Amino acid sequence: MLNTLYTSDCLDALRQMPGGSVRLIYLDPPFNTNTARKSGTAEYEDSFGSAANYIAYMRPRVEEMRRVLGHQGSLFFHCDWRTSHYV
């Protein structure tokens, strides 16, 4: 897994990684903007309905990130004003 870049929903990939094995995590999750988004060929609804739903979506992902992140690893979490206080 050395120098591997994953560009998908991270949950499945994270669950397959051994604990403490990652040095750097950068994530750019949905921001809960309540709009449809399109980037290249990817399209998705960026709407979770409520803060509780957004947190329920993010929690298992962040828990897995914490599990795989090494002791001296770094986590860069890209978010905006809509979700930063929940992070």
N, C-alpha and C positions, 0 to 999 in steps of 0.2 A: 504493500500500500504506500510505499514511499513516493512522495511527490504526486499524489493522485488528486485530481480535481473532479468533484461530483457536481453535476448541474441538474438536479431534480429535487423532488420532495425528499427531504433528507431522512425522514423517519425510518424507512426500510433499510437504507444504507447504514445508518448509525447503529441499528440493532444488530447488524452483522459484524461490527467492529469490536475488537477487544478493548476492554477498559484501559484508560490511560495511554492509549496508543497514538493520540493526535496532538500535534504541536500548535496548529492554527486552525481556527474555524472562523469563517466569514459567512454571515447569512444576511440575506435581503428578503425577508418574508413579506407577505401581504401586509399592507398598512391599515386595513379596515377602512378604506375610503368610501365604501358603498357605491362603487362604480365598476363598470366592466373595463378590463384592462387588456391591451394587446401589445405584444413585444415580438416583432418578427412574425413567426408562425404560431407563437404561443398566445392563447387567449384564456382568460379566467375572470371569474366574478370576485372582486375584492370586497366582499360583504359578509359579515358574520352575524349581523343582526343586533348584537349587543356586546358589551365589553366582556361579559361572562363567557359568551361563546368564543370570542377571540382568545381569551385566556385558556379555555379548554382545548382549543386547537394547538396553541403554542406550548403549553405545559409539557406534554410528553416529548416534544422535540427538544426543548431546552433541558429536560431531565436527561435525555440520552446524550446531548452534547456535553453536559457536565460529566457524565460517566466516562465518555471516551477521551475527554480532554486531559492531557498529561499535567502533572504537577506544576510545571513551568510553562504550560501552554497559554495561548492568548485566544480570546473570543472577541470578535468584532461583530457587533449587532447593529445593522442598518435599520433605523426606524425614524418615524417623524413624530410630531406633536400629538397625533391621534393615539399613539400606543406607547410612547416612551415611558410614561409614568407607570405602566403596567409591567414593563420589562424590568 
